[in-house]
Amino acid sequence: KTMLRFHTGNVQTLRSTNENTLAAKIKEFFAQHYCPPRMRLVTFGAPSLEWQLEQAQATFGKIPRQGQGCGEAVPSFQGVVPYPSSSLQQLLRMQGLTP
């Protein structure tokens, strides 16, 4: 039944016990990077919001925190200005090198 969790590869690649298999790499990535507080879940549908929340908590709430940096604070980019006003509203004329 664990084979139903993966949607890539084939039975041979998923059942192999070699440490370089797809299944091993997926598990390694999960162990290193999975961090529930950093994840977002979107649900939609006819069931009530309360039911959807209960299902999400029952499904994902049991998975423990793990991974590198999971205990660290999530970086905030609230004060970062990606495009300062001095570089906006400017006309640039560019000419290619070949005709």
Steps between C-alpha positions, in 0.01 A plus 500: 500500500794738545545489122183706459668806656735566208382610159825461306729213429391142465468198726865406444639846585274540803564155648877503462691527828796678342571835667501677161146403400219745446323386816817545707557847356141604573530379859837676539355828370200468730721438805721800422249759389153421631385767743124531563506864621641604163239320296173639369189305412214614282166322507177564320175322455142468610570369855500758778819681590489335842495152342785588263708630791431186703606281207818701443595481868426127515705433189797736534500577873646163596821546302781610734726798442833400359756624255784744509398841624146403591536659842635823353278798440369535148671798332284805447531708185247759612745793504682410178441734206574296187486795262600835645311799359822632346502209253133522404338696215813510286522445126783277385596473135689186411652397172595144415846402380379325188274649232 
